[in-house]
Amino acid sequence: MKKSTSIYVLLIVSVLIGASHFSLQPLDNGRILVLDGMEIDLLGIAKNQWTRQTRNCADISLLKSGDEKYQLAKKLISEYSPPHSQSIQIASALTSGDWMLVEAEFTNLLPAVVTIKFKNNQPAIVANAIWSGQTHPWKAAPHIRDYIVKQSPDVPITLINCFDPQSRSFK
């Protein structure tokens, strides 16, 4: 066998062996890379990296449990769908101006990311901009960000972009 022929054969065999280890699987929200049985959200990874590199969180505040807005948000969410919502544990609470994004965990409910708007110092949950549930196999942050922006385009994009899930449920 000629040397140039053997190089082409080696290249073709290498590509075929490599291709046998991965595939693109269609799912409800798009295609996902499957590498030796492990699902990898390449688009989600890319979106996450892009957002982290381009966002500016200077005007975003991370609220602590002692903050008044934090307590108002906790009370509001706990009263949203009782009795299960009363077991709320806040994983993170971000605020920008009149807007809040609260990541909440519950004992008997799926985790949620709740959008809250303050009007005349009164908080109100933006009902159509609540993410609740799992995101697996998709990366949580870009999936949730896209959903909230689509549901409530008035939410400041800087607030959305600075959201990084803290809950173990989204990891």
C-alpha positions as CSV (number, residue, x, y, z in Angstrom):
1,M,0.0,0.0,0.0
2,K,1.3,3.4,-0.9
3,K,2.2,5.8,1.9
4,S,-0.4,8.4,0.7
5,T,-3.1,5.8,0.5
6,S,-2.4,4.6,4.1
7,I,-2.6,8.1,5.4
8,Y,-6.1,8.6,3.8
9,V,-7.2,5.2,5.2
10,L,-6.0,6.1,8.6
11,L,-7.8,9.5,8.4
12,I,-11.1,7.9,7.4
13,V,-10.9,5.2,10.1
14,S,-10.0,7.8,12.7
15,V,-13.1,9.9,11.7
16,L,-15.4,6.9,11.7
17,I,-14.1,5.8,15.1
18,G,-14.5,9.3,16.5
19,A,-18.0,9.6,15.0
20,S,-19.1,6.4,16.7
21,H,-18.6,8.1,20.1
22,F,-20.9,11.1,19.6
23,S,-24.2,12.0,18.0
24,L,-26.7,14.9,17.9
25,Q,-30.0,13.9,19.5
26,P,-33.2,15.8,18.8
27,L,-35.1,16.8,21.9
28,D,-38.1,19.2,22.6
29,N,-35.9,22.3,22.9
30,G,-33.4,21.5,20.1
31,R,-30.5,19.2,19.6
32,I,-28.1,18.0,22.2
33,L,-24.7,16.5,21.8
34,V,-24.4,12.9,23.2
35,L,-20.8,11.9,23.8
36,D,-20.4,8.3,24.9
37,G,-23.9,8.4,26.4
38,M,-23.4,11.7,28.2
39,E,-25.6,14.6,27.1
40,I,-23.8,17.9,26.6
41,D,-25.6,21.2,25.9
42,L,-23.0,22.9,23.7
43,L,-25.2,25.9,22.8
44,G,-26.0,26.4,26.5
45,I,-22.3,26.3,27.4
46,A,-21.5,28.8,24.7
47,K,-24.3,31.1,25.8
48,N,-23.2,30.9,29.4
49,Q,-19.6,31.8,28.5
50,W,-20.7,34.7,26.3
51,T,-23.0,36.1,29.0
52,R,-20.3,35.9,31.6
53,Q,-17.8,37.6,29.4
54,T,-20.1,40.4,28.2
55,R,-22.3,41.2,31.2
56,N,-21.9,44.2,33.5
57,C,-23.3,43.6,37.0
58,A,-22.2,46.9,38.5
59,D,-25.8,48.0,39.0
60,I,-27.1,44.7,40.3
61,S,-27.4,44.0,44.1
62,L,-27.3,40.7,45.7
63,L,-29.7,40.8,48.6
64,K,-29.0,39.3,52.0
65,S,-31.6,37.8,54.4
66,G,-31.6,40.9,56.5
67,D,-32.6,43.2,53.7
68,E,-36.1,44.6,53.6
69,K,-36.7,43.7,49.9
70,Y,-35.4,40.2,50.6
71,Q,-38.0,39.8,53.4
72,L,-40.8,41.2,51.3
73,A,-40.0,38.9,48.4
74,K,-39.8,35.9,50.8
75,K,-43.3,36.7,52.2
76,L,-44.8,37.4,48.8
77,I,-43.5,34.0,47.4
78,S,-44.5,32.1,50.5
79,E,-48.1,33.4,50.1
80,Y,-48.2,32.7,46.3
81,S,-49.4,29.1,46.4
82,P,-49.8,27.9,49.9
83,P,-49.4,25.6,51.7
84,H,-46.4,24.2,49.8
85,S,-44.9,27.6,49.0
86,Q,-44.6,28.4,52.7
87,S,-41.5,26.2,52.9
88,I,-39.5,28.7,50.8
89,Q,-35.8,28.9,51.0
90,I,-34.2,31.6,49.0
91,A,-31.1,30.5,47.1
92,S,-30.4,33.9,45.7
93,A,-32.1,37.3,45.3
94,L,-30.9,39.9,42.8
95,T,-32.3,43.4,42.4
96,S,-32.0,46.2,39.9
97,G,-34.1,49.3,40.4
98,D,-37.7,48.2,40.7
99,W,-37.0,44.6,39.7
100,M,-36.0,41.5,41.5
101,L,-35.1,38.0,40.4
102,V,-35.5,35.4,43.2
103,E,-34.3,31.8,43.1
104,A,-36.4,29.8,45.5
105,E,-36.4,26.2,46.7
106,F,-39.2,24.4,48.4
107,T,-39.8,21.2,50.3
108,N,-42.6,19.8,48.1
109,L,-42.4,22.0,45.0
110,L,-39.9,22.2,42.2
111,P,-37.4,25.0,42.4
112,A,-38.4,28.3,40.9
113,V,-37.0,31.6,39.6
114,V,-39.5,34.3,40.4
115,T,-39.6,37.7,38.8
116,I,-40.9,40.5,41.0
117,K,-41.7,44.1,40.1
118,F,-42.0,46.9,42.7
119,K,-44.6,49.6,41.9
120,N,-45.0,52.4,44.5
121,N,-42.8,50.4,46.8
122,Q,-45.2,47.4,46.7
123,P,-43.9,44.1,45.3
124,A,-45.8,42.0,42.8
125,I,-44.9,38.7,41.3
126,V,-44.9,38.9,37.5
127,A,-47.0,35.7,37.0
128,N,-46.1,35.0,33.4
129,A,-42.3,35.3,34.2
130,I,-41.9,32.5,36.8
131,W,-39.6,29.6,35.8
132,S,-40.4,26.4,37.7
133,G,-39.0,23.0,37.1
134,Q,-35.9,21.3,36.0
135,T,-33.8,22.1,33.0
136,H,-31.8,18.9,32.5
137,P,-30.1,18.1,30.2
138,W,-30.0,21.8,29.2
139,K,-27.7,24.3,31.0
140,A,-30.0,26.0,33.5
141,A,-28.9,29.6,33.4
142,P,-29.3,30.3,29.6
143,H,-32.5,28.3,29.5
144,I,-34.1,30.2,32.4
145,R,-32.7,33.6,31.1
146,D,-34.2,33.0,27.7
147,Y,-37.6,32.0,29.1
148,I,-37.9,35.0,31.4
149,V,-36.9,37.5,28.7
150,K,-39.4,35.9,26.3
151,Q,-42.2,36.1,29.0
152,S,-41.4,39.5,30.3
153,P,-39.3,41.7,27.9
154,D,-39.5,44.6,30.4
155,V,-37.2,43.0,32.9
156,P,-33.8,44.7,32.7
157,I,-31.5,42.6,30.6
158,T,-28.6,43.4,33.0
159,L,-30.6,41.7,35.8
160,I,-31.3,38.7,33.7
161,N,-27.7,38.4,32.5
162,C,-26.3,38.6,36.0
163,F,-28.5,35.7,37.2
164,D,-26.4,32.5,37.9
165,P,-28.4,29.7,39.5
166,Q,-27.2,28.8,43.0
167,S,-29.7,26.0,43.8
168,R,-28.3,22.5,43.6
169,S,-31.4,21.6,41.6
170,F,-30.1,23.6,38.7
171,K,-26.5,22.3,38.8
